[in-house]
Amino acid sequence: MTETEGPAHKKDMSRRRVVFAGGAVIVAAGIGAGAVASASADEDTAGAKKPGGGQKSGGGQKSGGGQGEECYRLTSETTEGPYYIDADKIRKDITEDKEGIPLTLRLKVIDSDTCKPVAHAAVDIWHCDALGVYSGYEAMSSGGPGGPGGPGDGGTPPTDAPTGPPPSGGPGGGHSEPTDDERYLRGTQLTDEHGYVEFKTIFPGWYQGRCVHIHTKVHVGGKMTDAGYEGGHTCHTGQFFFAESAVLDSAKIEPYSTSTTTRTTLTEDTIYDRSGVTGGLMKLSYRKRHMARGVIGSITTGVDPDGTHDGTDL
């Protein structure tokens, strides 16, 4: 089943303030001299739009987020999509031995009004595997073996050229019930006192109708119990996106290179709003000739802790 989700609609800024600012890339072992730094400046900044139309400009930002960090009053909420599972798996490493390029995901959550870090927020992430398959929905996913456009299906190998617009129809952004008990590439963590959280995962693949992305939710006001994170409310539902150049680099590496699933590019995607980092485009760092060794992705997510945005209010 193809996940086709309509574009996020702009709403009242007083209650829908979500900001994204480029998180600082932290140089780690294996990523140093000769690394590729892929940020919002590399993708879609020409013609990026700010709320209300018009071209993006520096006037839409406010300072106060710390040295070298900017805060934006921009709406970047998205639909939840059909594949969310409230699994309460509190863990840093969500790979479960899935094959793919190692991805270290470094996130910071801040209050969009004050730019102060939001401590003890529960951050969910979930995404497909290297061949476009979601855990819990293996029988419904449109990528991977057995899925439409999967390996051997005669689809279009990835190129740097657009492969066509997302298909029409499909299930929309409504939730679908899981078809299996798998829960790989899903997890939740609490932010520390400085608003930071880090996940170990893999670089996602692609499936028909969507560009490469990671889903996220931020919950506040709850507490940890033996059963997981309970109570509170969801103050943000969004997605993180990957520069097209990085996706093309990943497509040269197995198992991504074995996929023949029709690929939707970043600019074709109906969810990404083309506003660069303010729309969820992450900053990535990796060594171009050795991408298989790992990628670091980072972004700062600003939320309205008093708001409720569960992905159904769009």
ABEGO torsion letter per residue (X at the ends): XBBBBBBBBBBBAAABBBBBBBBBBBBBBGBBBGBBBBBAAABGABGBBBBGEEBBBAAABBBGAEBGBBBBBBBABBBAEAABBBAGBBBABAAGGBBEBBBBBBBBBBBAAAGBBBBGBBBBBBBBBAAGBBBGAAAABABEBGBBGBBGAGBBBBBABBAEBBBBEEAEABBBBBABABABGBBBBBBBAAGBBBBBBBBBBBBBGBBBBBBBBBBBGBBBBAAEBBEEBBABBBBBBBBAAAAAAAAABOAAAABABBBBBAAABAABAGAEAAAGBBBBBBBAAAAAAEBBBBBBBBBBAABBBAGAAX
